[in-house]
Amino acid sequence: MAGTRAEQREATRRALLAEGRRRFAADGFHEVVLADVASAIGATKGAAYHHFGSKLGLFRAVAAELQEELGERVAREADEHTDPWDRLRAGSRAFLAAGTDLAVRRILLVDAPTVLGWEEWRRMDEDASARHLAEALQDLADARLIAPQPVEPLARLLSGAMNEAALWLAGSDDPAALEATAAALDALLDGLRT
């Protein structure tokens, strides 16, 4: 019986996360009402508070899950290549392409920095995806494919540029914008080559 209750609690938690994600992506943090999220999955507001404590708690969990998925997507694309430059380009392109996803754009790029605060958002980004960029740059530095330099400032500069580009792409109606942005990023990265 305990396993059944634990399974039911986990199913409720997963359903709240999924519905929260859908609503935060469609309506934005400030328009979502926690009781409506719970009601939509047939749960009580109390169940939502039990699992997440507040609307902010639900948003934080949704953003963390989405950030983790994004990091995994970037790493998976990069891992399809063995050449360090190809790995960096593939991971960077995967990140840029993710900005076309409504949930990534609205939750991670627009709402999360203001709702969670810049420092928490940066920590979340660092834990899930920015570290992949730093690792890729370190691989390039170790292979002497870029000039010896501290990798962290370079990773931060490129991360900031890619976040801004992903946000811009998310709002663009131009079907060629992604390829144009990826080409610009390639040119920028090529400028780092020794």
C-alpha positions as CSV (number, residue, x, y, z in Angstrom):
1,M,0.0,0.0,0.0
2,A,2.9,2.4,0.8
3,G,4.4,1.8,-2.6
4,T,1.0,2.7,-4.2
5,R,0.8,5.9,-2.2
6,A,4.3,6.9,-3.1
7,E,3.6,6.1,-6.7
8,Q,0.5,8.2,-6.6
9,R,2.3,11.1,-5.0
10,E,5.0,10.9,-7.6
11,A,2.4,10.8,-10.4
12,T,0.7,13.8,-9.0
13,R,4.1,15.6,-8.7
14,R,4.9,14.8,-12.3
15,A,1.5,15.9,-13.5
16,L,1.8,19.2,-11.7
17,L,5.2,19.7,-13.2
18,A,3.9,19.0,-16.7
19,E,0.9,21.2,-16.4
20,G,2.9,23.9,-14.7
21,R,5.4,23.8,-17.6
22,R,2.6,24.0,-20.2
23,R,1.0,27.0,-18.4
24,F,4.2,28.9,-17.6
25,A,5.3,28.5,-21.3
26,A,2.0,29.7,-22.6
27,D,1.0,32.4,-20.2
28,G,4.2,33.4,-18.3
29,F,4.8,33.2,-14.6
30,H,2.7,36.1,-13.5
31,E,-0.5,34.9,-15.2
32,V,-0.4,31.4,-13.8
33,V,-2.5,30.5,-10.7
34,L,-1.4,27.5,-8.7
35,A,-4.9,26.4,-7.9
36,D,-5.7,26.3,-11.6
37,V,-2.7,24.2,-12.3
38,A,-3.8,21.7,-9.6
39,S,-7.4,21.7,-10.8
40,A,-6.4,21.0,-14.4
41,I,-4.9,17.7,-13.3
42,G,-7.6,16.8,-10.9
43,A,-5.6,17.6,-7.8
44,T,-6.2,20.0,-4.9
45,K,-4.4,23.2,-4.3
46,G,-3.2,21.6,-1.1
47,A,-1.5,18.9,-3.1
48,A,0.3,21.5,-5.2
49,Y,1.4,23.3,-2.0
50,H,2.5,20.0,-0.5
51,H,4.8,19.2,-3.4
52,F,6.1,22.7,-4.2
53,G,5.2,25.0,-1.4
54,S,4.1,27.8,-3.7
55,K,3.7,28.9,-7.3
56,L,7.4,30.0,-7.1
57,G,8.4,26.6,-5.9
58,L,6.6,25.0,-8.9
59,F,8.2,27.5,-11.3
60,R,11.6,26.8,-9.8
61,A,11.1,23.0,-10.2
62,V,9.9,23.4,-13.8
63,A,12.8,25.8,-14.7
64,A,15.3,23.4,-13.2
65,E,13.9,20.4,-15.0
66,L,13.8,22.3,-18.3
67,Q,17.4,23.6,-17.8
68,E,18.6,20.1,-17.1
69,E,16.9,18.9,-20.3
70,L,18.5,21.7,-22.3
71,G,21.9,20.8,-20.9
72,E,21.4,17.1,-21.8
73,R,20.3,18.1,-25.4
74,V,23.3,20.3,-25.9
75,A,25.6,17.6,-24.5
76,R,24.0,14.9,-26.6
77,E,24.4,16.9,-29.8
78,A,28.1,17.7,-28.9
79,D,28.8,14.1,-28.1
80,E,27.9,13.0,-31.6
81,H,31.3,14.4,-32.7
82,T,34.9,13.6,-31.7
83,D,36.6,16.7,-33.2
84,P,36.7,19.5,-30.5
85,W,35.6,22.2,-32.9
86,D,32.7,20.1,-34.2
87,R,31.7,19.3,-30.6
88,L,31.6,23.0,-29.7
89,R,29.8,24.0,-32.9
90,A,27.2,21.2,-32.5
91,G,26.5,22.0,-28.8
92,S,26.3,25.7,-29.6
93,R,23.9,25.2,-32.5
94,A,21.8,22.9,-30.3
95,F,21.5,25.6,-27.7
96,L,20.6,28.3,-30.3
97,A,18.0,26.0,-31.8
98,A,16.4,25.3,-28.4
99,G,15.5,29.0,-28.2
100,T,12.8,28.3,-30.8
101,D,11.1,26.1,-28.2
102,L,8.3,28.1,-26.5
103,A,9.0,26.6,-23.1
104,V,12.7,27.3,-23.2
105,R,12.2,30.9,-24.4
106,R,9.4,31.9,-22.0
107,I,10.5,30.0,-18.9
108,L,14.3,30.0,-19.1
109,L,15.2,33.0,-21.1
110,V,12.4,35.5,-20.2
111,D,10.9,34.7,-16.9
112,A,13.5,32.7,-14.9
113,P,16.1,35.6,-14.6
114,T,13.5,37.9,-13.2
115,V,11.4,35.5,-11.2
116,L,14.2,33.5,-9.7
117,G,16.7,36.3,-9.7
118,W,19.8,36.7,-11.7
119,E,22.1,34.8,-9.3
120,E,19.9,31.7,-8.9
121,W,19.2,31.7,-12.7
122,R,23.0,31.8,-13.4
123,R,23.6,29.0,-10.9
124,M,21.0,26.9,-12.6
125,D,22.4,27.6,-16.0
126,E,25.9,26.8,-14.8
127,D,24.9,23.5,-13.2
128,A,23.0,22.3,-16.3
129,S,24.5,23.7,-19.5
130,A,27.1,26.5,-19.1
131,R,29.6,23.9,-17.7
132,H,29.4,22.1,-21.1
133,L,30.6,25.2,-22.9
134,A,33.4,25.7,-20.4
135,E,34.4,22.0,-20.8
136,A,34.4,22.3,-24.6
137,L,36.6,25.4,-24.5
138,Q,38.9,23.7,-22.0
139,D,39.3,20.8,-24.5
140,L,40.2,23.3,-27.2
141,A,42.7,25.1,-25.0
142,D,44.2,21.7,-23.9
143,A,44.6,20.8,-27.6
144,R,46.2,24.2,-28.3
145,L,43.4,24.9,-30.8
146,I,42.8,28.3,-29.0
147,A,45.3,30.5,-27.5
148,P,46.2,29.7,-23.9
149,Q,43.9,31.8,-21.7
150,P,41.6,31.5,-18.7
151,V,38.6,29.6,-20.0
152,E,36.0,30.9,-17.5
153,P,35.8,34.5,-18.8
154,L,35.6,33.3,-22.4
155,A,32.9,30.8,-21.5
156,R,30.9,33.6,-19.8
157,L,31.3,35.9,-22.8
158,L,30.1,33.2,-25.2
159,S,27.3,32.1,-22.9
160,G,26.0,35.6,-22.7
161,A,26.2,36.0,-26.4
162,M,24.4,32.7,-27.1
163,N,21.7,33.5,-24.5
164,E,21.0,36.8,-26.2
165,A,21.0,35.2,-29.6
166,A,18.6,32.5,-28.5
167,L,16.3,35.1,-27.1
168,W,16.4,37.1,-30.3
169,L,15.9,34.0,-32.4
170,A,12.8,33.0,-30.3
171,G,11.1,36.3,-31.2
172,S,12.2,36.2,-34.9
173,D,9.8,35.4,-37.7
174,D,12.6,35.0,-40.2
175,P,13.0,31.3,-41.1
176,A,16.6,31.9,-42.1
177,A,17.5,33.6,-38.7
178,L,18.7,30.4,-37.1
179,E,21.1,29.5,-39.9
180,A,22.3,33.1,-40.1
181,T,22.9,33.2,-36.4
182,A,24.7,29.9,-36.4
183,A,26.9,31.2,-39.3
184,A,27.7,34.3,-37.2
185,L,28.6,32.1,-34.2
186,D,30.8,29.9,-36.4
187,A,32.7,33.1,-37.6
188,L,33.0,34.2,-34.0
189,L,34.3,30.8,-32.8
190,D,36.7,30.6,-35.8
191,G,38.2,33.9,-34.6
192,L,39.4,32.1,-31.5
193,R,41.5,29.5,-33.4
194,T,45.2,29.7,-33.1
